[in-house]
């Protein structure tokens, strides 16, 4: 009897939580792709507030405890925003080594190449995103826009 009650309560908990999970909108920096990602809510809030130094400190602490593609990708993003392109490249590469189909890492790496003027490599990342998102995705659109903006300047 006790086990049946726990089973019913567990089913109710799962069914009531599902609509909450579906209603959350996705933004490029929020597209956490790994189920094994640590809680990055506080880091994402700092990034949204453009507190890159604060986010960087948190991410470096997380990176000491875990090797995870989303952490490395956000480290790369944050370092790029602070102007440390070389170290940023290192972390994007680590993210893609762990998860070669990480769309956000491809987008951000492509944006790094746009910012540093390496349009050939930016277009390689765009080609990778075309393969990962044949029907289109936000990361593909964002990188294409960054490339188009750079080309028309």
Helices and strands as residue ranges (DSSP letters): H 2-22, G 28-30, H 41-48, H 52-65, H 69-81, H 85-98, H 103-115, H 119-132, H 138-152
